[in-house]
Amino acid sequence: MTDTKALKEHIKSSGISIVHISRRLGISAAAFYNKLSNITQFKPTEISELCDILCLTQCEKEAIFFAQIVE
């Protein structure tokens, strides 16, 4: 399960828009919001691309995308 709170914080601090991120991922903004809300899951390729876009470390990647417990 994705830690959406942490992911949203990284997106906000990056200054990159949701529209730009979704385009880079090759999905609609609506599809991205569904993934961000844990309605659907991110694909491994999308996770990899998001890490590149947001300059996430391996530790941040694991904490955000492979969280066991999310608040």
DRENPA-3360 file (N, C-alpha, C; in nm, 2 decimals, always signed):
BEGIN
1 = MTDTKALK = +0.08/-0.12/+0.00/+0.00/+0.00/+0.00/+0.09/+0.12/+0.00 ~ +0.05/+0.22/-0.08/+0.12/+0.35/-0.09/+0.10/+0.44/+0.03 ~ +0.20/+0.50/+0.08/+0.19/+0.60/+0.19/+0.16/+0.73/+0.11 ~ +0.03/+0.76/+0.09/+0.00/+0.87/+0.01/+0.03/+1.01/+0.07 ~ +0.03/+1.01/+0.21/+0.07/+1.13/+0.28/+0.21/+1.17/+0.24 ~ +0.30/+1.07/+0.26/+0.44/+1.10/+0.23/+0.46/+1.13/+0.08 ~ +0.39/+1.06/-0.01/+0.41/+1.09/-0.15/+0.36/+1.23/-0.19 ~ +0.25/+1.27/-0.13/+0.19/+1.40/-0.16/+0.29/+1.51/-0.11;
9 = EHIKSSGI = +0.35/+1.48/+0.00/+0.45/+1.58/+0.06/+0.57/+1.59/-0.04 ~ +0.62/+1.48/-0.09/+0.73/+1.49/-0.19/+0.69/+1.56/-0.32 ~ +0.56/+1.53/-0.36/+0.51/+1.60/-0.48/+0.51/+1.75/-0.46 ~ +0.45/+1.79/-0.35/+0.43/+1.93/-0.31/+0.57/+2.00/-0.31 ~ +0.66/+1.94/-0.24/+0.80/+2.00/-0.22/+0.87/+2.00/-0.35 ~ +0.84/+1.92/-0.45/+0.91/+1.92/-0.58/+0.87/+2.03/-0.66 ~ +0.74/+2.08/-0.64/+0.69/+2.19/-0.73/+0.64/+2.14/-0.86 ~ +0.64/+2.01/-0.88/+0.60/+1.95/-1.01/+0.45/+1.92/-1.00;
17 = SIVHISRR = +0.37/+1.96/-1.11/+0.23/+1.94/-1.11/+0.19/+1.80/-1.13 ~ +0.07/+1.77/-1.08/+0.01/+1.63/-1.10/+0.00/+1.60/-1.25 ~ -0.04/+1.70/-1.32/-0.06/+1.69/-1.47/+0.07/+1.65/-1.53 ~ +0.17/+1.72/-1.50/+0.31/+1.69/-1.55/+0.35/+1.55/-1.52 ~ +0.33/+1.51/-1.39/+0.37/+1.38/-1.34/+0.29/+1.27/-1.42 ~ +0.16/+1.29/-1.43/+0.08/+1.19/-1.49/+0.11/+1.17/-1.64 ~ +0.14/+1.28/-1.70/+0.19/+1.28/-1.84/+0.32/+1.20/-1.86 ~ +0.41/+1.22/-1.77/+0.54/+1.15/-1.77/+0.52/+1.00/-1.75;
25 = LGISAAAF = +0.41/+0.97/-1.67/+0.38/+0.83/-1.64/+0.30/+0.76/-1.75 ~ +0.25/+0.85/-1.84/+0.16/+0.80/-1.95/+0.02/+0.76/-1.91 ~ -0.03/+0.82/-1.80/-0.16/+0.80/-1.76/-0.23/+0.93/-1.74 ~ -0.37/+0.92/-1.73/-0.44/+1.05/-1.71/-0.43/+1.10/-1.56 ~ -0.46/+1.22/-1.54/-0.45/+1.28/-1.41/-0.55/+1.20/-1.32 ~ -0.67/+1.17/-1.37/-0.77/+1.09/-1.29/-0.71/+0.96/-1.25 ~ -0.64/+0.89/-1.34/-0.58/+0.76/-1.30/-0.47/+0.78/-1.20 ~ -0.40/+0.89/-1.21/-0.29/+0.91/-1.11/-0.36/+0.94/-0.97;
33 = YNKLSNIT = -0.47/+1.02/-0.96/-0.53/+1.04/-0.84/-0.59/+0.91/-0.78 ~ -0.64/+0.82/-0.86/-0.68/+0.69/-0.81/-0.57/+0.61/-0.75 ~ -0.45/+0.62/-0.81/-0.34/+0.55/-0.75/-0.29/+0.62/-0.63 ~ -0.30/+0.75/-0.62/-0.26/+0.83/-0.51/-0.35/+0.81/-0.39 ~ -0.47/+0.77/-0.42/-0.57/+0.74/-0.32/-0.58/+0.60/-0.28 ~ -0.49/+0.52/-0.33/-0.49/+0.37/-0.31/-0.62/+0.30/-0.36 ~ -0.68/+0.36/-0.46/-0.80/+0.29/-0.52/-0.74/+0.18/-0.62 ~ -0.63/+0.22/-0.69/-0.56/+0.13/-0.78/-0.41/+0.14/-0.74;
41 = QFKPTEIS = -0.34/+0.04/-0.78/-0.20/+0.03/-0.74/-0.10/+0.09/-0.85 ~ +0.01/+0.14/-0.81/+0.11/+0.18/-0.90/+0.18/+0.06/-0.96 ~ +0.21/+0.06/-1.09/+0.28/-0.04/-1.15/+0.43/-0.02/-1.12 ~ +0.51/-0.13/-1.12/+0.65/-0.11/-1.10/+0.72/-0.01/-1.19 ~ +0.68/+0.00/-1.31/+0.74/+0.10/-1.40/+0.70/+0.24/-1.36 ~ +0.58/+0.25/-1.31/+0.54/+0.39/-1.27/+0.61/+0.43/-1.14 ~ +0.63/+0.33/-1.05/+0.71/+0.36/-0.93/+0.85/+0.40/-0.96 ~ +0.91/+0.33/-1.06/+1.05/+0.37/-1.10/+1.05/+0.51/-1.16;
49 = ELCDILCL = +0.96/+0.54/-1.24/+0.95/+0.67/-1.31/+0.92/+0.78/-1.20 ~ +0.83/+0.76/-1.11/+0.81/+0.85/-1.00/+0.93/+0.88/-0.92 ~ +1.01/+0.78/-0.89/+1.13/+0.79/-0.81/+1.23/+0.88/-0.89 ~ +1.23/+0.86/-1.02/+1.32/+0.95/-1.10/+1.27/+1.09/-1.11 ~ +1.14/+1.11/-1.12/+1.08/+1.24/-1.13/+1.10/+1.32/-1.00 ~ +1.08/+1.25/-0.89/+1.08/+1.32/-0.76/+1.22/+1.31/-0.69 ~ +1.31/+1.24/-0.76/+1.45/+1.22/-0.70/+1.44/+1.15/-0.56 ~ +1.37/+1.05/-0.55/+1.35/+0.97/-0.43/+1.47/+0.88/-0.41;
57 = TQCEKEAI = +1.51/+0.86/-0.29/+1.62/+0.76/-0.26/+1.55/+0.63/-0.25 ~ +1.64/+0.52/-0.24/+1.59/+0.39/-0.23/+1.51/+0.37/-0.10 ~ +1.56/+0.43/+0.01/+1.49/+0.43/+0.14/+1.35/+0.50/+0.13 ~ +1.35/+0.61/+0.07/+1.22/+0.68/+0.05/+1.12/+0.60/-0.03 ~ +1.17/+0.54/-0.14/+1.09/+0.46/-0.23/+1.03/+0.34/-0.15 ~ +1.11/+0.27/-0.07/+1.05/+0.16/+0.01/+0.95/+0.21/+0.11 ~ +0.98/+0.32/+0.18/+0.89/+0.37/+0.28/+0.75/+0.42/+0.22 ~ +0.76/+0.47/+0.10/+0.64/+0.53/+0.04/+0.56/+0.42/-0.03;
65 = FFAQIVE = +0.62/+0.34/-0.12/+0.55/+0.24/-0.20/+0.53/+0.10/-0.14 ~ +0.60/+0.07/-0.04/+0.59/-0.06/+0.02/+0.57/-0.05/+0.17 ~ +0.49/+0.05/+0.20/+0.45/+0.07/+0.34/+0.36/-0.04/+0.39 ~ +0.38/-0.09/+0.51/+0.30/-0.20/+0.56/+0.18/-0.13/+0.63 ~ +0.20/-0.02/+0.70/+0.10/+0.05/+0.78/+0.10/+0.19/+0.73 ~ -0.02/+0.24/+0.69/-0.03/+0.38/+0.64/-0.13/+0.45/+0.73 ~ -0.10/+0.57/+0.77/-0.19/+0.65/+0.85/-0.30/+0.71/+0.77;
% end
